[in-house]
C-alpha cells in the first residue's frame, strides 16, 4: 500500500508541475504586449519595391530609345554631309581630268597659237565674202561689206538668244536652289515635329506615372489608416473580451475554499485564489509597466509614421525637382540643336550661292567666246 500511495503522489506532483508550467506559459502570453502587436506589412512593401523597379526600368528604356533616335539622326546628318562633300569632290575631280586630258588641237584658241599658222595662211583677201576677212584682219571695215544688215540682224538675234539662255539658266538655278532649300526646311521641320512629339509623349507618360503614383499613395494611405482603425478596434475588442473572461471566469470568481485539497495537506493550483498583498502589488506594477510600454510603442509607431510621411513628401518633392531639371535640359538641348541647324543651313546656303556664282561667272564667258569666234569666221 505504501508503494501505491507513493506512486500516486508522484503522479499528482508531476501533474501539479505540468499545470504550473502551463499556467506560467499562459500568463506570459497574456501579459506580453509585444506578441499582441501587429508588425509592418512586408508584402505591401515588397509590392512597392517591385513597382518602383518596374517604373525605373520603363524610364530607362524610354531614355535609351530617345538616345538611340538622337544618335540615328546624327548619323543621318553626317551621311548627308559626307555624300554632298563626295559629290563636290567628284565634280572637281572630273573637271580636272577633263582639263588634263584636253589636247592643244581641241582647244578653242588653238588657231591663235598654231605654230603652222604662217604655212597654212593664204592671201589676206580673196573676195568680199572671204570668211578669213574677220574684224582683226584689217581687210574689211564696218559698213564696207555687202551683208552688213544680215550680219547685224544675225548678231542681235544671237545676243538675244544668249541673254535668254542665261536668264533661263539663272532661273533654273534659282528654282533648283529654292527646291533644295524647301526640301531641307521640310526635313528640318519634320525632325523638329518628331522631336516635339517625342517630348510630348514623354511628358504625358511622366504625368501619367506621377498621377498613378499619387493615386496609389493616396489609396495606400487610406488602406493603412483603415487597417490601423480595424486593428485598433480589434485590439480593444479583444482586450474587453479578455477582461470580461478574466472577471467572469473561474480564475477570478471561484471560492477560495475550493482551492483546498480533499486531503487538506496541499492547495489545488487551478482553484487557488488567495494571494498576498505583495503579489497583488507586483502584478499591478507589472500591468503599469505594460501600459507604459504600450504607450511607448504607440508613440514610436506615431513617430515612424510621421517620418514615413516626411520621407514620402521629400521623395515627391525630389521627383518634381528632377522633372523640372529634365525639362530645362531638354529645352537647352532643343535650343542648341536649333542653333546648330540654323548655322548649318546658313553655311550650306552660302556655299551653294558661292558655287553657283562661280559656275555662272565662268560658263557664259566661255560660251560667248566660242559663239563669237564661230560667227566671225
Secondary structure, 3 states (H helix, E strand, C coil): CHHHHHHHHHHHHHHHHHHHHHHHHHHHHHHCCCCCCCCCCHHHHHHHHHHHHHHHHHHHHHHHHHHHHHHHHHHHHHHHHHHHHHHHHHHHHHHHHHHHHCCHHHCHHHHHCCCCHHHHCCCCCCCCCCCCCCHHHCCCCCCCCCCHHHHHHHHHHHHHHHHHHHHHHHHHHHHHHHHHHHHHHHHHHHHHHHHHHHHHHHHHHHHHHHHHHHHHHHHHHHHHHHHHHHHHHHHHHHHHHHHHHHHHCHHHHCCHHHHECCCCCCECCCCCCCCCHHHHHHHHHHHHHHHHHHHHHHHHHHHHHHHHHHHHHHHHHHHHHHHHHHHHHHHHHHHHHHHHHHHHHHHHHHHHHHHHHHHHHHHHHHHHHHHHHHHHC
